[in-house]
Amino acid sequence: MKEPRTKGLIQTYNADRGYGFVVPYGGQDPVYFKCTAFADGLKVVSEGQQVSFHIVLDGWRHVAEDIQS
């Protein structure tokens, strides 16, 4: 089930491996994401970039989806 959109900052992103972590505002733990989670039009993110996203439960962990700048 999708939560409401959340805002946060890109903590790390490894373009070669296609994954990273985003930290939601409010001091929550970093959330994992894959490059396939980028919304249409978003190709590259950088550390410290502000984004919005949905947090969803993917099996055993929470992940970010539909990442937009």
MARBA-3410 file (N, C-alpha, C, O; in Angstrom, 1 decimal):
69
0.8,-1.2,0.0,0.0,0.0,0.0,0.9,1.2,0.0,1.8,1.3,0.8 ~ 0.6,2.2,-0.9,1.4,3.4,-1.0,1.0,4.4,0.1,-0.2,4.6,0.4 ~ 2.0,5.0,0.7,1.8,6.0,1.7,1.7,7.4,0.9,2.0,7.4,-0.3 ~ 1.3,8.4,1.6,1.3,9.7,0.9,2.7,10.1,0.5,3.6,9.6,1.0 ~ 2.8,11.0,-0.5,4.1,11.4,-1.0,4.9,12.0,0.2,4.4,12.7,1.0
6.2,11.7,0.2,7.1,12.1,1.2,8.2,12.9,0.5,8.6,12.6,-0.6 ~ 8.8,13.9,1.2,9.9,14.7,0.7,11.1,14.3,1.4,11.1,14.0,2.6 ~ 12.3,14.4,0.8,13.5,14.1,1.4,14.7,14.4,0.6,14.6,15.1,-0.5 ~ 15.9,14.0,1.0,17.1,14.3,0.3,17.8,13.0,-0.1,17.8,12.0,0.6 ~ 18.4,13.0,-1.3,19.2,11.9,-1.8,20.5,11.8,-0.9,21.2,12.8,-0.8
20.7,10.7,-0.2,21.8,10.5,0.6,23.0,10.0,-0.2,24.1,10.6,-0.2 ~ 22.8,9.0,-0.9,23.8,8.4,-1.8,23.1,7.9,-3.1,21.9,7.5,-3.0 ~ 23.9,7.8,-4.2,23.4,7.2,-5.4,24.6,6.7,-6.2,25.5,7.4,-6.5 ~ 24.5,5.4,-6.5,25.6,4.8,-7.3,25.0,4.5,-8.7,24.3,3.5,-8.9 ~ 25.3,5.4,-9.6,24.7,5.2,-11.0,25.2,4.0,-11.7,24.5,3.4,-12.5
26.4,3.5,-11.4,27.0,2.3,-12.0,26.2,1.1,-11.6,25.9,0.2,-12.4 ~ 25.8,1.0,-10.4,25.0,-0.1,-9.8,23.5,0.1,-9.8,22.7,-0.8,-9.7 ~ 23.1,1.4,-10.0,21.7,1.7,-10.2,20.8,1.7,-8.9,19.7,1.3,-8.9 ~ 21.4,2.0,-7.8,20.7,2.1,-6.5,21.2,3.2,-5.6,22.3,3.7,-5.9 ~ 20.4,3.5,-4.6,20.9,4.5,-3.7,20.0,4.6,-2.4,19.1,3.7,-2.2
20.1,5.6,-1.6,19.3,5.8,-0.4,18.8,7.2,-0.4,19.6,8.2,-0.7 ~ 17.6,7.4,0.1,17.0,8.7,0.2,16.6,8.9,1.7,16.1,7.9,2.3 ~ 16.8,10.0,2.3,16.5,10.3,3.7,15.3,11.1,3.8,15.3,12.3,3.4 ~ 14.1,10.6,4.3,12.9,11.4,4.4,13.1,12.5,5.4,13.9,12.4,6.4 ~ 12.5,13.7,5.2,12.6,14.8,6.2,11.9,14.3,7.5,11.0,13.5,7.4
12.4,14.7,8.6,11.9,14.4,9.9,12.8,13.4,10.6,12.4,12.9,11.7 ~ 14.0,13.1,10.1,14.9,12.3,10.8,14.7,10.8,10.7,15.2,10.1,11.6 ~ 13.9,10.3,9.8,13.7,8.9,9.6,14.9,8.2,9.0,15.8,8.9,8.5 ~ 15.0,6.9,9.1,16.1,6.1,8.6,16.1,6.2,7.0,15.1,6.5,6.4 ~ 17.3,6.1,6.4,17.4,6.1,4.9,16.5,5.0,4.3,16.4,3.9,4.9
16.0,5.3,3.1,15.2,4.3,2.4,15.8,4.0,1.1,16.3,4.9,0.4 ~ 15.9,2.7,0.8,16.6,2.2,-0.4,15.7,2.5,-1.6,14.5,2.5,-1.6 ~ 16.4,2.7,-2.8,15.7,2.8,-4.0,16.6,2.3,-5.2,17.8,2.3,-5.1 ~ 15.9,1.9,-6.3,16.6,1.5,-7.5,16.4,2.6,-8.5,15.4,3.3,-8.4 ~ 17.2,2.6,-9.5,17.0,3.6,-10.6,15.7,3.4,-11.3,15.2,4.4,-12.0
15.1,2.2,-11.3,13.8,2.0,-11.9,12.7,2.7,-11.2,11.6,2.8,-11.7 ~ 13.0,3.3,-10.0,12.0,4.0,-9.2,11.8,5.4,-9.7,10.9,6.1,-9.2 ~ 12.7,5.9,-10.6,12.6,7.3,-11.0,11.3,7.5,-11.9,11.0,6.6,-12.7 ~ 10.6,8.6,-11.6,9.5,8.9,-12.4,9.9,9.3,-13.8,11.1,9.6,-14.1 ~ 9.0,9.2,-14.8,9.3,9.6,-16.1,10.0,11.0,-16.2,9.5,11.9,-15.6
11.0,11.1,-17.0,11.7,12.3,-17.1,12.9,12.5,-16.2,13.8,13.2,-16.6 ~ 12.9,11.8,-15.1,14.1,11.9,-14.1,15.1,10.9,-14.5,14.8,9.7,-14.4 ~ 16.3,11.3,-14.9,17.3,10.4,-15.3,18.5,10.3,-14.3,19.1,9.3,-14.1 ~ 18.8,11.4,-13.7,20.0,11.5,-12.8,19.6,12.2,-11.5,18.9,13.2,-11.5 ~ 20.1,11.7,-10.4,20.0,12.4,-9.1,21.4,12.6,-8.6,22.3,11.9,-8.9
21.5,13.6,-7.7,22.8,13.8,-7.0,22.6,13.9,-5.5,21.5,14.2,-5.0 ~ 23.7,13.6,-4.8,23.6,13.7,-3.3,23.2,15.0,-2.9,23.7,16.1,-3.4 ~ 22.3,15.1,-1.9,21.8,16.4,-1.4,20.6,16.9,-2.2,20.0,17.9,-1.8 ~ 20.2,16.3,-3.3,19.1,16.8,-4.1,17.8,16.5,-3.4,17.6,15.4,-2.9 ~ 16.9,17.5,-3.4,15.6,17.3,-2.8,14.7,16.6,-3.8,14.6,16.9,-5.0
13.9,15.6,-3.3,13.0,14.8,-4.2,11.8,14.5,-3.4,11.7,14.7,-2.1 ~ 10.7,14.1,-4.1,9.5,13.6,-3.4,9.3,12.1,-3.9,9.8,11.8,-5.0 ~ 8.7,11.3,-3.1,8.5,9.9,-3.4,7.5,9.2,-2.6,7.0,9.8,-1.6 ~ 7.1,8.0,-2.9,6.3,7.2,-2.1,7.1,6.1,-1.4,8.1,5.6,-2.0 ~ 6.8,5.8,-0.2,7.4,4.7,0.5,6.5,3.5,0.5,5.3,3.6,0.9
7.0,2.4,0.0,6.2,1.2,-0.1,6.9,0.0,0.6,8.1,0.0,0.7 ~ 6.2,-1.0,1.1,6.8,-2.2,1.6,7.0,-3.2,0.5,6.0,-3.6,-0.2 ~ 8.3,-3.6,0.3,8.6,-4.5,-0.8,9.2,-5.7,-0.2,10.4,-5.8,0.1 ~ 8.3,-6.7,0.1,8.7,-7.9,0.7,9.1,-7.7,2.2,8.2,-7.6,3.0 ~ 10.3,-7.5,2.5,10.8,-7.4,3.9,11.3,-6.0,4.3,11.7,-5.8,5.4
11.3,-5.1,3.3,11.8,-3.7,3.6,11.0,-2.7,2.9,10.3,-2.9,1.9 ~ 11.2,-1.5,3.4,10.5,-0.3,2.8,11.5,0.2,1.7,12.7,0.3,1.9 ~ 10.9,0.6,0.6,11.7,1.2,-0.5,11.0,2.4,-1.0,9.8,2.6,-0.8 ~ 11.7,3.3,-1.7,11.2,4.5,-2.3,10.8,4.2,-3.8,11.5,3.5,-4.5 ~ 9.6,4.7,-4.2,9.1,4.5,-5.6,8.6,5.9,-6.1,8.4,6.8,-5.3
8.5,5.9,-7.4,8.0,7.1,-8.1,8.7,8.4,-7.6,8.1,9.4,-7.2 ~ 10.1,8.4,-7.7,10.9,9.5,-7.3,10.8,10.6,-8.3,11.1,10.4,-9.5 ~ 10.5,11.8,-7.8,10.4,13.0,-8.6,11.2,14.1,-8.0,11.4,14.2,-6.8 ~ 11.8,15.0,-8.9,12.5,16.1,-8.4,11.6,17.3,-8.1,12.1,18.3,-7.6
END
